[in-house]
Amino acid sequence: MKKKNLLVVLIMLVFFVISFLTNILGALNQKVSVSFTLTETLAGLLPFAFFIAYGVMSIPFGFFVEKYGEKRIMILAFIMAFAASLVFAVFPVFDVFIVSLFTIGAGMAALQVVINPLLRVSGGEANYAFYSVMGQLVFGLASFISPQMYSYFVVNIDEKNLNKPLIDLMSQLVPENMSWVSVYWAFAAIAILMGVIIFFVKFPKVELQEDEKVGSKDSFLELIKNKYVILYFLGIFMYVGSEQGISYWLSKFLNIYHNIDPDLAGADAVSYFWGLMTVGGILGLVLMKLFDSKQILRWFTILAIICLAAGLFGSVNIALWALPVSGFFLSVMYPTIVSLGLNSVAKHHGSFAGILMTGIAGGAIVQIVIGAISDFSSLRVGMMLIFLTLGYILSISFWAKPLVNNKTVSLKELFARKA
């Protein structure tokens, strides 16, 4: 039992590191753009390089896990993240950064494929739902902390506060006027430490359930003939495009239109976006027990659209709260779309899950389009594309016809049970 508990803690740590490395890009956007003199289209290439790796590597890593095992793939993933972070930290030029982001993204995709089945086995099926929620909370916590680490390094290096922990060392490692590169020295250290820890941990044998297996080529071909498979794939595509479209451009938008410091208030806004998404996820779990998931998706999407509109067109004070609060309302979208999708097909759930995961590429494609529109017009106009992606998600709440609806209880029944 102690060994299993230790493995659950390790998996929670992996959740933390995935989020820590993934959701830093929004805080970095403005500094990277200045350092490399990027147009908005080129700035959109940064999340493109990262999230396209999720889109193209999730299914191949599913096959690799079945062939080589969870432990080897996890070690490989952290070696990839370590090497990519270190190479960029040593050679901080734009071309290297793009390759580095793709490599880190591929490593994170590999970890995402591994950890959920591993969590089910190590924590026990009876506890799987609880630990899954805990994993999402840890994921959200890391997303909140990561921009704060960025602020700590950048502000103290730029102000030459060399007496603070790690600042003197980082000041010697990073180029002049590129204090943000310190983040990748930290990522390299974290990744290699995780790889070493995993090397010494004994893993249980994982027997994949039907909905966790990648599936055969025939199952993929059969699924893509089903229009609902394509529609739900687009749902994930649009969701990740919306999530990253707000979080990635948030700090830069506040800087351009409201002169908000991207290293302090801008980074805080990105932190709050992810923190509120975590809080919203907790509330969403409760609401799913009380209301039909399509109704929750509908109203949360409408409120997200209202927050986005307020943030894009309101005053500085409105933008500072409305854009982060949109994260609260986005929180239920991903699990609801996945749940509705999987409940809409009768078989090949593992293959379908793989198709849905490739929809994460929406985080890549949408940012390129926002960047291109921004260069042609303005960032505000570019970010208006998110109204379309959220509009598609809203449409799901009307046309979705799952074979099985989420089980709900009335408030009266809920209080009766407690009594």
C-alpha positions as CSV (number, residue, x, y, z in Angstrom):
1,M,0.0,0.0,0.0
2,K,2.8,2.4,0.8
3,K,4.4,1.8,-2.6
4,K,1.1,2.5,-4.3
5,N,0.7,5.7,-2.3
6,L,4.2,6.8,-3.3
7,L,3.4,6.2,-6.9
8,V,0.2,8.2,-6.6
9,V,2.2,11.1,-5.2
10,L,4.7,10.7,-8.1
11,I,1.8,10.9,-10.6
12,M,0.5,14.0,-8.9
13,L,4.0,15.5,-9.2
14,V,4.0,14.6,-13.0
15,F,0.6,16.4,-13.3
16,F,2.2,19.4,-11.7
17,V,5.3,19.4,-13.9
18,I,3.2,19.0,-17.1
19,S,1.1,22.0,-16.3
20,F,4.2,24.0,-15.0
21,L,6.0,23.6,-18.3
22,T,2.9,23.9,-20.5
23,N,1.1,27.0,-19.3
24,I,4.0,29.4,-19.0
25,L,3.7,30.7,-22.6
26,G,1.1,33.3,-21.9
27,A,3.3,35.0,-19.3
28,L,6.3,34.8,-21.7
29,N,4.6,36.2,-24.8
30,Q,5.4,39.9,-24.5
31,K,9.0,39.4,-23.4
32,V,9.7,36.8,-26.1
33,S,8.2,39.1,-28.7
34,V,10.4,42.0,-27.7
35,S,13.6,39.9,-27.4
36,F,13.2,38.4,-30.9
37,T,11.3,41.4,-32.5
38,L,8.4,39.2,-33.5
39,T,5.4,40.1,-35.5
40,E,2.1,38.8,-34.0
41,T,2.1,35.9,-36.6
42,L,5.5,34.8,-35.4
43,A,4.4,35.2,-31.8
44,G,1.5,32.8,-32.7
45,L,4.2,30.3,-33.9
46,L,5.3,29.7,-30.3
47,P,2.1,28.0,-29.1
48,F,1.8,26.5,-32.5
49,A,5.1,24.7,-32.1
50,F,4.1,23.5,-28.7
51,F,0.6,22.3,-29.3
52,I,1.0,20.9,-32.7
53,A,3.3,18.4,-31.0
54,Y,0.3,17.3,-28.9
55,G,-1.8,17.0,-32.1
56,V,0.7,14.8,-34.0
57,M,2.4,12.8,-31.3
58,S,-0.4,11.7,-28.9
59,I,-1.5,8.7,-31.0
60,P,2.1,7.5,-31.9
61,F,3.0,7.7,-28.2
62,G,0.0,5.6,-27.4
63,F,1.5,2.8,-29.6
64,F,4.9,3.3,-28.0
65,V,3.5,3.0,-24.5
66,E,1.9,-0.3,-25.4
67,K,5.2,-1.6,-26.9
68,Y,7.8,-0.2,-24.5
69,G,5.9,0.3,-21.2
70,E,5.0,3.4,-19.1
71,K,8.3,3.8,-17.2
72,R,10.5,4.0,-20.3
73,I,8.2,6.4,-22.1
74,M,8.0,8.7,-19.0
75,I,11.8,8.7,-18.7
76,L,12.1,9.5,-22.4
77,A,9.6,12.3,-22.1
78,F,11.6,14.0,-19.3
79,I,14.9,13.5,-21.2
80,M,13.3,15.2,-24.2
81,A,12.1,18.1,-22.0
82,F,15.5,18.4,-20.3
83,A,17.5,18.4,-23.5
84,A,15.1,20.8,-25.3
85,S,15.2,23.2,-22.3
86,L,18.9,23.0,-21.8
87,V,19.8,23.5,-25.5
88,F,17.6,26.6,-25.7
89,A,18.9,28.0,-22.4
90,V,22.5,27.6,-23.8
91,F,21.6,28.8,-27.3
92,P,18.7,31.3,-26.9
93,V,17.9,32.1,-30.5
94,F,14.4,32.0,-32.1
95,D,14.9,29.0,-34.4
96,V,16.2,26.9,-31.5
97,F,13.3,28.1,-29.3
98,I,10.7,26.8,-31.9
99,V,12.4,23.3,-32.0
100,S,12.6,23.3,-28.2
101,L,8.9,24.1,-27.8
102,F,7.9,21.3,-30.2
103,T,10.2,18.8,-28.4
104,I,8.9,19.8,-24.9
105,G,5.3,19.6,-26.3
106,A,6.0,16.0,-27.6
107,G,7.3,15.0,-24.2
108,M,4.3,16.4,-22.4
109,A,2.0,14.6,-24.9
110,A,3.8,11.3,-24.0
111,L,3.2,11.9,-20.3
112,Q,-0.5,12.7,-20.9
113,V,-0.9,9.3,-22.6
114,V,0.8,7.5,-19.7
115,I,-0.5,9.0,-16.5
116,N,-4.2,8.4,-16.5
117,P,-4.1,4.6,-16.9
118,L,-1.1,4.5,-14.5
119,L,-3.1,6.5,-12.0
120,R,-6.1,4.1,-12.3
121,V,-3.8,1.1,-11.5
122,S,-1.7,2.7,-8.8
123,G,-4.5,4.3,-6.9
124,G,-7.1,1.6,-7.5
125,E,-10.2,1.8,-9.7
126,A,-12.4,2.6,-6.7
127,N,-10.4,5.7,-6.0
128,Y,-9.7,6.7,-9.7
129,A,-12.4,9.4,-9.9
130,F,-11.1,11.1,-6.7
131,Y,-7.5,11.0,-7.7
132,S,-8.4,12.3,-11.2
133,V,-10.0,15.3,-9.6
134,M,-7.0,15.7,-7.4
135,G,-4.7,15.6,-10.4
136,Q,-6.7,18.4,-12.1
137,L,-6.4,20.5,-8.9
138,V,-2.6,19.9,-8.9
139,F,-2.6,20.8,-12.6
140,G,-4.4,24.0,-11.9
141,L,-2.1,24.9,-9.0
142,A,1.0,24.5,-11.2
143,S,-0.6,26.7,-13.8
144,F,-1.1,29.4,-11.2
145,I,2.5,29.1,-9.8
146,S,4.3,28.9,-13.1
147,P,3.7,32.6,-14.1
148,Q,4.6,33.6,-10.6
149,M,8.0,31.9,-11.0
150,Y,8.4,33.8,-14.2
151,S,7.8,37.1,-12.4
152,Y,10.2,36.2,-9.6
153,F,13.1,35.5,-12.0
154,V,12.5,38.3,-14.5
155,V,11.8,41.1,-12.1
156,N,14.7,40.3,-9.7
157,I,17.2,39.7,-12.5
158,D,16.2,42.9,-14.3
159,E,16.4,44.8,-11.0
160,K,19.6,43.1,-10.0
161,N,18.4,41.8,-6.7
162,L,21.3,39.4,-6.5
163,N,20.9,38.6,-2.8
164,K,17.6,36.6,-3.5
165,P,17.7,32.8,-3.9
166,L,19.0,31.7,-7.4
167,I,19.0,35.3,-8.8
168,D,22.7,35.7,-8.8
169,L,23.2,32.3,-10.5
170,M,20.5,33.0,-13.1
171,S,21.9,36.5,-13.8
172,Q,25.2,34.8,-14.8
173,L,23.5,32.2,-17.0
174,V,21.1,34.4,-19.1
175,P,22.0,36.9,-21.8
176,E,21.6,40.6,-21.3
177,N,18.0,41.8,-21.6
178,M,16.8,38.2,-21.9
179,S,16.0,37.4,-18.2
180,W,13.0,35.3,-19.2
181,V,15.4,32.6,-20.5
182,S,16.0,31.8,-16.8
183,V,12.7,29.9,-16.9
184,Y,14.2,27.3,-19.2
185,W,17.2,26.7,-17.0
186,A,14.6,26.0,-14.2
187,F,12.7,23.7,-16.6
188,A,15.9,21.8,-17.5
189,A,16.6,21.2,-13.8
190,I,13.1,20.1,-13.0
191,A,12.9,17.7,-16.0
192,I,16.2,15.9,-15.3
193,L,15.2,15.6,-11.6
194,M,11.9,14.0,-12.6
195,G,13.7,11.6,-14.9
196,V,16.0,10.5,-12.2
197,I,13.2,10.0,-9.7
198,I,11.2,7.9,-12.1
199,F,14.2,5.8,-12.9
200,F,14.4,4.6,-9.3
201,V,10.6,4.0,-8.8
202,K,9.2,0.5,-9.5
203,F,6.1,0.7,-11.7
204,P,3.1,-1.8,-11.5
205,K,2.0,-3.7,-14.6
206,V,-0.7,-1.7,-16.4
207,E,-3.4,-3.5,-18.3
208,L,-5.2,-1.0,-20.4
209,Q,-8.9,-0.9,-20.4
210,E,-10.8,-0.7,-23.7
211,D,-11.3,3.0,-23.5
212,E,-7.5,3.5,-22.9
213,K,-6.2,1.5,-25.8
214,V,-5.1,3.4,-29.0
215,G,-6.9,0.9,-31.2
216,S,-6.3,-0.4,-34.7
217,K,-6.2,1.3,-38.1
218,D,-9.6,-0.2,-38.9
219,S,-11.2,1.2,-35.8
220,F,-9.9,4.7,-36.8
221,L,-11.2,4.4,-40.3
222,E,-14.6,3.2,-39.0
223,L,-14.8,6.1,-36.6
224,I,-14.0,8.9,-39.0
225,K,-17.0,7.9,-41.1
226,N,-19.2,8.9,-38.2
227,K,-20.0,12.6,-38.4
228,Y,-20.2,13.0,-34.7
229,V,-16.6,11.9,-34.3
230,I,-15.5,14.7,-36.5
231,L,-17.9,17.2,-34.8
232,Y,-16.5,16.3,-31.3
233,F,-12.9,16.4,-32.6
234,L,-13.7,20.0,-33.8
235,G,-15.1,20.6,-30.3
236,I,-11.8,19.8,-28.6
237,F,-10.0,21.7,-31.4
238,M,-12.2,24.8,-30.7
239,Y,-11.9,24.5,-26.9
240,V,-8.1,24.3,-26.8
241,G,-8.0,27.1,-29.3
242,S,-10.2,29.2,-27.0
243,E,-8.4,28.4,-23.8
244,Q,-5.0,29.2,-25.3
245,G,-6.3,32.1,-27.3
246,I,-7.2,33.9,-24.1
247,S,-4.4,32.7,-21.8
248,Y,-1.6,33.2,-24.4
249,W,-2.6,36.6,-25.6
250,L,-3.9,37.9,-22.3
251,S,-0.8,39.6,-20.9
252,K,0.2,41.1,-24.3
253,F,-3.4,42.4,-24.8
254,L,-3.3,44.1,-21.4
255,N,0.1,45.6,-22.2
256,I,-0.9,46.9,-25.6
257,Y,-4.3,48.4,-24.8
258,H,-4.0,49.2,-21.1
259,N,-0.2,49.6,-20.6
260,I,-0.2,46.8,-17.9
261,D,3.3,45.6,-16.9
262,P,3.6,42.1,-18.4
263,D,6.1,41.0,-15.8
264,L,3.8,41.8,-12.8
265,A,0.1,42.5,-13.3
266,G,0.1,40.8,-16.7
267,A,1.7,37.6,-15.3
268,D,-0.7,37.8,-12.3
269,A,-3.7,37.9,-14.7
270,V,-2.4,34.8,-16.4
271,S,-2.1,33.1,-13.0
272,Y,-5.6,34.1,-12.0
273,F,-7.0,32.8,-15.3
274,W,-5.6,29.3,-14.5
275,G,-6.4,29.5,-10.8
276,L,-10.0,30.4,-11.6
277,M,-10.2,27.6,-14.1
278,T,-9.3,25.2,-11.3
279,V,-12.0,26.7,-9.0
280,G,-14.5,26.4,-11.8
281,G,-13.6,22.8,-12.4
282,I,-14.5,22.0,-8.7
283,L,-17.8,23.7,-9.1
284,G,-18.4,22.0,-12.4
285,L,-18.1,18.6,-10.7
286,V,-20.9,19.5,-8.3
287,L,-23.1,20.9,-11.0
288,M,-22.7,17.8,-13.1
289,K,-24.4,15.9,-10.4
290,L,-27.4,18.3,-10.4
291,F,-27.9,19.3,-14.0
292,D,-27.7,18.0,-17.5
293,S,-24.2,18.4,-18.9
294,K,-25.5,20.1,-22.0
295,Q,-27.2,22.8,-20.0
296,I,-24.0,23.4,-18.0
297,L,-22.0,23.6,-21.2
298,R,-24.5,26.1,-22.7
299,W,-24.6,28.5,-19.8
300,F,-20.9,28.4,-19.0
301,T,-20.1,29.1,-22.6
302,I,-22.5,32.0,-22.8
303,L,-20.9,33.5,-19.6
304,A,-17.4,33.0,-21.1
305,I,-18.5,34.9,-24.2
306,I,-19.8,37.7,-22.0
307,C,-16.5,37.8,-20.1
308,L,-14.5,37.8,-23.3
309,A,-16.5,40.7,-24.7
310,A,-16.2,42.7,-21.5
311,G,-12.4,42.1,-21.4
312,L,-11.8,43.0,-25.1
313,F,-14.0,46.1,-25.1
314,G,-14.2,47.3,-21.5
315,S,-12.0,49.6,-19.4
316,V,-8.7,48.5,-17.9
317,N,-10.4,47.6,-14.6
318,I,-13.0,45.5,-16.4
319,A,-10.4,43.8,-18.6
320,L,-8.2,42.9,-15.5
321,W,-11.0,40.9,-14.0
322,A,-13.1,39.8,-17.0
323,L,-10.4,38.1,-19.0
324,P,-9.1,36.0,-16.1
325,V,-12.7,35.2,-15.0
326,S,-13.4,33.7,-18.4
327,G,-11.1,30.9,-17.3
328,F,-13.6,30.0,-14.6
329,F,-16.3,29.5,-17.3
330,L,-14.0,27.6,-19.7
331,S,-13.3,25.1,-16.9
332,V,-16.2,22.7,-17.6
333,M,-15.8,22.7,-21.4
334,Y,-13.1,20.1,-22.0
335,P,-14.4,17.3,-19.7
336,T,-18.0,17.9,-20.9
337,I,-17.1,17.8,-24.6
338,V,-15.0,14.6,-24.0
339,S,-17.7,13.0,-22.0
340,L,-20.5,13.9,-24.5
341,G,-18.3,12.6,-27.3
342,L,-17.4,9.3,-25.7
343,N,-21.0,8.8,-24.8
344,S,-22.1,9.3,-28.4
345,V,-20.4,6.2,-29.8
346,A,-21.0,2.6,-28.8
347,K,-17.5,1.2,-29.4
348,H,-13.8,1.9,-30.1
349,H,-13.6,4.4,-27.3
350,G,-9.8,4.1,-27.1
351,S,-9.5,5.1,-30.7
352,F,-12.0,7.8,-30.3
353,A,-10.1,9.2,-27.3
354,G,-7.0,9.3,-29.5
355,I,-8.8,11.2,-32.2
356,L,-10.1,13.7,-29.6
357,M,-6.6,14.2,-28.2
358,T,-5.3,15.2,-31.6
359,G,-7.9,18.1,-31.4
360,I,-5.4,19.7,-28.9
361,A,-3.8,21.0,-32.1
362,G,-6.4,23.7,-32.0
363,G,-4.2,25.4,-29.4
364,A,-1.6,25.6,-32.3
365,I,-3.7,26.5,-35.3
366,V,-6.0,29.2,-33.7
367,Q,-3.0,31.1,-32.3
368,I,-1.4,31.3,-35.8
369,V,-4.7,32.7,-37.2
370,I,-5.0,35.2,-34.3
371,G,-1.5,36.4,-34.9
372,A,-2.0,36.7,-38.7
373,I,-5.2,38.7,-38.2
374,S,-3.5,40.9,-35.6
375,D,-0.7,41.8,-38.0
376,F,-3.3,42.6,-40.7
377,S,-5.5,44.6,-38.3
378,S,-5.0,44.6,-34.5
379,L,-4.7,42.1,-31.6
380,R,-8.2,43.0,-30.4
381,V,-9.6,42.1,-33.8
382,G,-7.5,38.9,-33.8
383,M,-8.8,37.8,-30.5
384,M,-12.3,38.3,-31.7
385,L,-11.8,35.0,-33.5
386,I,-12.4,33.4,-30.1
387,F,-16.0,34.4,-30.3
388,L,-16.3,31.9,-33.3
389,T,-14.5,29.1,-31.4
390,L,-16.7,29.6,-28.4
391,G,-19.7,29.8,-30.6
392,Y,-19.0,26.4,-32.0
393,I,-18.7,25.0,-28.4
394,L,-22.1,26.7,-27.6
395,S,-23.6,24.8,-30.6
396,I,-22.6,21.5,-29.1
397,S,-25.0,22.1,-26.3
398,F,-27.8,22.1,-28.8
399,W,-27.0,19.3,-31.3
400,A,-25.3,16.8,-28.9
401,K,-27.3,13.5,-28.7
402,P,-25.3,11.2,-26.4
403,L,-26.4,7.6,-26.1
404,V,-26.1,8.0,-22.3
405,N,-26.8,11.2,-20.4
406,N,-24.9,12.1,-17.2
407,K,-26.6,10.9,-14.1
408,T,-28.1,13.7,-12.0
409,V,-29.9,14.0,-8.7
410,S,-32.3,16.7,-7.5
411,L,-31.4,19.1,-4.7
412,K,-34.2,17.5,-2.6
413,E,-32.7,14.0,-3.1
414,L,-29.2,15.3,-2.3
415,F,-30.3,16.8,1.0
416,A,-32.4,13.8,1.8
417,R,-29.3,11.6,1.4
418,K,-27.3,13.8,3.7
419,A,-30.1,13.8,6.3
